[in-house]
């Protein structure tokens, strides 16, 4: 994780992201899995990706 804000984050990915289902996924923020965020892919730029954090039961932003 290279940058984080309340609404989302910028992640640096090692290796290829080709073939990964990144539309919606969980980002684990601790080794125990106790801290996580539900995310959706916002953008891809080389080996960096941007994600929006999803909130609520219906995946609405905000």
GIDA-V314334 format. One record per pair of residues at least 6 apart in sequence whose ideal C-beta (glycine too) atoms are under 8 Angstrom apart, sorted by the first residue. I is the first residue (numbers start at 1). GAP is how many residues later the second one is. D is the distance in Angstrom with one decimal. If there is no record, write none. Layout:
i = [I,I]
gap = [GAP,GAP]
d = [D,D]
This chain:
i = [1,1,1,1,2,2,2,2,3,3,4,6,7,7,7,8,8,8,8,8,8,9,9,9,9,9,9,10,10,10,10,11,11,11,11,11,12,12,13,13,13,14,17,17,22,22,23,23,24,24,24,24,24,25,25,25,26,26,26,26,27,27,27,27,27,28,28,29,29,29,30,37,37,38,38,38,38,39,39,39,39,40,40,40,40,41,41,41,42,42,42,42,43,43,44,52,54,54,55,55]
gap = [8,9,10,11,8,9,10,46,6,7,6,47,45,46,54,31,34,42,43,44,45,18,28,30,41,42,44,38,39,40,41,16,37,38,39,40,35,36,34,35,36,33,27,32,19,27,17,18,14,15,16,30,35,13,14,15,10,11,12,13,9,10,11,12,24,7,8,6,7,8,6,16,17,15,16,17,21,12,13,14,15,11,12,14,19,8,9,10,7,8,9,10,6,7,6,9,6,7,6,7]
d = [5.6,7.3,5.6,7.8,5.0,6.9,5.2,7.2,6.4,4.0,7.6,7.6,6.4,6.1,7.6,7.6,6.3,6.3,5.3,4.5,5.5,7.3,7.9,7.7,7.4,5.4,7.4,6.0,7.5,5.5,8.0,7.7,6.9,5.2,7.7,6.6,5.9,5.6,5.3,7.3,6.0,7.2,7.1,6.9,4.3,7.2,6.3,6.0,7.0,7.0,5.0,7.1,7.0,7.7,5.7,7.9,5.2,7.2,5.8,7.1,6.3,5.0,7.9,5.1,6.8,7.5,5.1,4.0,5.9,6.7,7.7,4.7,7.8,7.0,4.4,7.9,7.5,4.0,6.6,5.9,6.4,6.6,5.2,5.8,7.5,6.4,7.6,6.1,7.8,4.1,5.8,5.0,6.9,4.4,7.9,6.0,7.6,6.8,7.1,6.8]
